[in-house]
Amino acid sequence: MILSCSSTPNNSQVTPLEEANTPLITLSYVKAYLMIGNITKADERFQSIQTPELVPGAMLVLAQLRALKGDNLGAQQAFMLALDNQQFSDLPFYPKLLDYFCHQKKWQLLESYGSGLLKSSNNLSTKNTQLSMIGQCFFREQKWDKAKYWLNQLDLMQTVDPIDFLALARLSIEDKQFNTAKQFINRFEETKTKVDAPALWTTLEVYQGLQELKRAEQIGQSLSVLFPDSDYSRIYRQMRRLKVQIVNNNEKAAPTIQTELETEHLIHIMKKGETLYQLSKLYGISIPELQAWNPDLAINNISVGTEIRISHSQ
């Protein structure tokens, strides 16, 4: 009995292999806590890791952790350390980190993430999902060239979000590649499972670019019926009213369109989600004209409530 007790291994002892793997095991706990949204526990676990900059993948986890805690500068610093250590051989999927970079408009960091992703050994499906997030972020900000680059990295033989086909169709319209745009919009129509107001608006723009005006009108009507209170529906209704004014002007049944613009639309108050591109379409003027009439405007940082002059007249 005594021999038996003395030969029992001490469960509190840690083997050399376990000791070597302790930081990685701890990091796995941190990831698990992040997945369930327990930031406090994730932070506590991470603090116990000695020299985390030497642990593969730790800096990327730290970047996401700091982003979730609202530590913008800390998130950027951790991510830059991950870049320096080239921790992208098997880049995990960090949607919260991508969302953070996108929301904060950290374009260089977003592209650095994408560059690391392209070098990683992740499976194609995971890469497609992340590349889609990056491309869509640039697309929503109408950074056409960047959006086109990242969305063109998608493997279209794999599963692709239908919204990516829609974005690629819109980008093709921008490049005046109408045949390509037609192919992408068809793939979007064939694969879409749901729509929202921004998607319907983009679809409308694509069909307008393709000169399929009847289809564009149908999409616009759907937009107004399904999302009557959205900013896109409001802009669409304004476009329709403007179109009626133009028709009436041609029939000499109403004041001239220039008079309508000068009296009713001299100043436009920016609403949530609106862009200069949308205003240019709404009022039938060019973006350079808007910039010329609003020389003090910060083009990439237009806040809600900003007054935009849409005419050169005083």
Rosetta blueprint (number, residue, H / E / L):
1 M L
2 I H
3 L H
4 S H
5 C H
6 S H
7 S H
8 T L
9 P L
10 N L
11 N L
12 S L
13 Q L
14 V L
15 T L
16 P H
17 L H
18 E H
19 E H
20 A H
21 N H
22 T H
23 P H
24 L H
25 I H
26 T H
27 L H
28 S H
29 Y H
30 V H
31 K H
32 A H
33 Y H
34 L H
35 M H
36 I L
37 G L
38 N L
39 I H
40 T H
41 K H
42 A H
43 D H
44 E H
45 R H
46 F H
47 Q H
48 S L
49 I L
50 Q L
51 T L
52 P H
53 E H
54 L H
55 V L
56 P L
57 G L
58 A H
59 M H
60 L H
61 V H
62 L H
63 A H
64 Q H
65 L H
66 R H
67 A H
68 L H
69 K L
70 G L
71 D L
72 N H
73 L H
74 G H
75 A H
76 Q H
77 Q H
78 A H
79 F H
80 M H
81 L H
82 A H
83 L H
84 D H
85 N L
86 Q L
87 Q L
88 F L
89 S L
90 D L
91 L L
92 P L
93 F L
94 Y L
95 P H
96 K H
97 L H
98 L H
99 D H
100 Y H
101 F H
102 C H
103 H H
104 Q L
105 K L
106 K L
107 W H
108 Q H
109 L H
110 L H
111 E H
112 S H
113 Y H
114 G H
115 S H
116 G H
117 L H
118 L H
119 K H
120 S L
121 S L
122 N L
123 N L
124 L H
125 S H
126 T H
127 K H
128 N H
129 T H
130 Q H
131 L H
132 S H
133 M H
134 I H
135 G H
136 Q H
137 C H
138 F H
139 F H
140 R H
141 E L
142 Q L
143 K L
144 W H
145 D H
146 K H
147 A H
148 K H
149 Y H
150 W H
151 L H
152 N L
153 Q L
154 L L
155 D L
156 L L
157 M L
158 Q L
159 T L
160 V L
161 D L
162 P H
163 I H
164 D H
165 F H
166 L H
167 A H
168 L H
169 A H
170 R H
171 L H
172 S H
173 I H
174 E H
175 D L
176 K L
177 Q L
178 F H
179 N H
180 T H
181 A H
182 K H
183 Q H
184 F H
185 I H
186 N H
187 R H
188 F H
189 E H
190 E H
191 T H
192 K L
193 T L
194 K L
195 V L
196 D L
197 A H
198 P H
199 A H
200 L H
201 W H
202 T H
203 T H
204 L H
205 E H
206 V H
207 Y H
208 Q H
209 G H
210 L L
211 Q L
212 E L
213 L H
214 K H
215 R H
216 A H
217 E H
218 Q H
219 I H
220 G H
221 Q H
222 S H
223 L H
224 S H
225 V H
226 L H
227 F L
228 P L
229 D L
230 S L
231 D H
232 Y H
233 S H
234 R H
235 I H
236 Y H
237 R H
238 Q H
239 M H
240 R H
241 R H
242 L H
243 K H
244 V H
245 Q H
246 I H
247 V H
248 N H
249 N H
250 N H
251 E L
252 K L
253 A L
254 A L
255 P L
256 T L
257 I H
258 Q H
259 T H
260 E H
261 L H
262 E H
263 T H
264 E H
265 H L
266 L L
267 I E
268 H E
269 I E
270 M L
271 K L
272 K L
273 G L
274 E L
275 T L
276 L H
277 Y H
278 Q H
279 L H
280 S H
281 K H
282 L H
283 Y H
284 G L
285 I L
286 S L
287 I H
288 P H
289 E H
290 L H
291 Q H
292 A H
293 W H
294 N L
295 P L
296 D L
297 L L
298 A L
299 I L
300 N L
301 N L
302 I L
303 S L
304 V L
305 G L
306 T L
307 E E
308 I E
309 R E
310 I L
311 S L
312 H L
313 S L
314 Q L
